[in-house]
């Protein structure tokens, strides 16, 4: 760790109090923050002045499960303040104080119940403006575990940097700034892949957003889960970036160490949704001392102020006194004066307040599509759960069913066995598509985060995801289907074999489309598994193998027509039995033989003589379009950052 210098400076404007400000210089080998000044392709960032006045958030809460009545609850109550370019603002408070809600309000992520005026350089904040000028680093790190640190940054640069020539230099310099040069070719890591540490992941998450050169950076609990050293290094890096680039940084933080606490320029203390203090971080100790609550010796100032504004464990009267005192303090008056000065300064300029229109993305549709295809393919090839384990599972199932029905004689007495083999392929190979749910649900949060930060749109992502899914489905159909087809001994005509693979491919494609929709609607994995299993089970019952369509009760017969199994299984049956003859079986061991039968008679017995396998294929294609389209529509409507 580098040297820590203690300096004394005035905490208040009139010099009544003096405070100790800790200035931390981080070690090069740990953070690399001193390289910031030498950065060239990262230059050009200039911060924005964020101003908020009388921000309030009210939500409706139900009084009881069966009462039908609701009450209004105020989460935030007229919070005001501002943060200037080159400054870092800490938002602190006890649990339930409204910190995350306030950050959501600043970033226009609250759909209903938010009030007040929030401006960025005098322009009223909305989603379009925020996408252009700000980036948001969430509390949870959402990155592909199979990609390396350099690849993660490079893909972010391809999304956020319009000029291709600056991407690689900017990534290289960001690696230096982040102190991740030695880990550049190490995978990010996750549950099944060993990778970089938690502190390095947090720095990488910040770096992916800094590549866009935003004017303002929002961070939600950036030090969550980090040890003291990693926390100090990360905040030192953010402070250095803010000073060197003029970047405006706003972050919530939970009870930091004194060294970390004093790195911030401004501090907003919240309690019960109200302002307990806003102003220079160096002035908070003197402020509480004037209120009659001096910081005891050997006690961290951050710990002291949080303790005093926390009413969950007694001293509710103290909390109320601190909150009620705020509007009558000179710090409050100074804040109001600063806000008026900023508003007057903005109004004196020829500042447009019209809503910014036009493209919100740095790159075009084609560039986004190519980047997404590249990234998804790379993750698919490297992630054992996404590709190789699925290929192994499907091939094992194809091998098992193929050897169980090994080279059956194509005679009349084996017709039912052939139909059973086709049912198993149609039902259980499709059922195994539920194995994609974990990766889809995990990827869902990454997409929501990147979309909210303006990396790409929901349409281009789903198009790229669908194209990769089609390739995956074809690989599975070709490998597992071929193993099963020739081992069982289906019709040896090459055209029928090709249609078998095509039909299996379409069935798997529809199934994966349905899984994407379920994963989009239901983010809880175990519940998504249960819903998918129930849907597949119902579709298998009405597909026409266990019970003829005419014998299904009218109340469930409609389900036959929306079941993908109905169309895929009937196509398998038509492909195998249509226009074929099945010779008679001679008597064996005193048992009567089976007379010859035509394949068309078999189809008639299963009520499949009324189907056309090419029309079935067209219906399956329509189902693919429906499920993928419904997924896109659902994500567009509900998978945004707004709450």
Phi, psi and omega in degrees: 000145182284182180288149176244119181256135178254122179236157180248129176218161183290133178273334182241162186295325184270004175075018182292323182240153174238144184233156176263122179252126180268123179249121186252128174252116187279152178293137182301321184289344182259319184237330181069022186290335180289349177282351184300317184297332181276353184292137181250309183286347174272350178293158178113345177291132174224133186286171177239153176271118179261125182232134177229137183229124175054047179284126180223145178228125179238134179236157176266134178235140179281139179283332180195163183296325187245002183284329182075001181261152179227156179235158178267131177236128182268115179275321176233141185231095172051063177268132181228158177161185177202159175221134188262164177303140180083001181253153175242123181254128172262132172252117185231161178165165178292170178301135181083009181283342180106017184297307182294323177297319179295318178296321176296322179294318179298326184261016176057042180254014177248117187284324185223144172091003180266138179227168178110178183240122179235125182231152175238108186056038177087352180262131181299133185288133167215175185300320183295318179294318182294321178299323182283322192247351184224165173222154187233124176256112184282168182294322178268139178275121180246099180215158176286123182294332186277349180272152176280169179300315181296317180296320178300315178291323182294318178294321176298319178296323179293333177280319192260342183253117183290320182274119183296329185294333185267353188294306183296314176301322180292322177295315180299317181288328176294321176301319178293314180299320182283347185072031183244020182299318181289338179260012187302324183256017176266140180293150180300316176090158181191213185297318184251357183233124178283137184209215185284168183284171180296319178295322178292325177295321180295317178296322178295319178299319177294319182297323179298330180272329178292337178301333180281355183052058181286161175279331182218140182239124177257137179225131178256110180049061183295340182261006182298129178083001181262151173283175187299318182293314180297322178298314181295320181294318181295313181292325176298320178296315180296319179297317181296318179298317180299317182288317185288320186260355184071023182284139175268125183238129178234123180214146170275147182209148186248105172044069181283167173293161184302317180300318179289317182303318184281357176285339181282151178274318181234157182225133173241116177260126179244143174210127182056031178079006181243160180280124173263331177195142169216129180160195179299138179300324181294344183263357187289326181294316178295325180297312181291329177295320178293330177284351180100018180230070181293154180282123179296157177296150179062020178241133178295137179297323179296317178294322182296311184291324178294321179297321184287332182258011178260111182264008182286338185235049179093183180056038178295328179294324179296317180299314180297322180295317180296317181292319181290334182284334188306312184295345183257008182268160178288337175295322177295316179298318179297319178299315180297321178296317179298319181294318178295320178299317179295318179295321178293321180296318180293317182292334179285339178274164177277066186267120179283140176247011178290151179294130181288129179243171178109189185290133181266355185253147181288330182239163182277177184300313183296318179295318177298317181297314180298316181296316179295317178300315180299313183292317181293319177298317180297315178295322180297317182290329185267336184274114183298331181286332185279319186241294194294320178293323178292318177299317180297317180298313182293320179293321177296319178294318177297320179292319180295311180294324179295319180281334176291322178255034192302118171045057177296144174291137182274072181233167188300324184288349180256008182301314181296324179294319177297319178297322177296321178296319179294322177298316182299317179297313183294322186274306192273330173293325176290319180300327182292353177294346176296346179294345180276348185302315181302315181291325179294316182292320178296320182289335182305316184287326175298317181295317178300318180294312183290323179295318180296331179270008173080027180285317182196173180261168184290329181292312183293325178295313182292329175296312179297317180297321179294316181298317177294321178298323178296317179297316178300313181298322180293319178299315180295316180295318183291316183287300183293321180296319180294317178302312182293318187298311186278334177287319179293322181094041175293181181307124186283358179297133185296323179297321179290324176297315180298319179293324177303313180295318179299314182295318178295320177300314180295320180297316179295324179294317176297316182299317179293325175298319178294323178293323178297322179293316179297316180295328179288323183278322186243103183279353181269118191301311184296324178289322177297319176301315183296316180296315180298317180296319179296317180297313180297318179300316179296318180296324179293322182297320187263009185286344176107003179270313182283325181217136180296150183303320182295336183266354177285135179303144184301333182288342176244355186296328180300331182293334178302325186276349175252000180277124177295331180296326181301318184277321180290318181292318179296325177292320175301316181294315180296318180297323183277320188256337185301126177069022180247163176237137182243111185298159180290156176256128180289159177300144180226126177052044177081354178276140181295148179283176179248125181293159178298150181216148177269155178297328179293327176294323177298316180297322179294323180297326180266008182064027180258003179289345180271356183264154172239125189293333178284326173295322176302318179298318179297321178295319178297320176299318177299323177295321177301312180298318181297309184294318179292320178294318178296322177298315179298315180296317180297314180295321178297322184278320191244342183264046173256180185280349186283144184245000000 
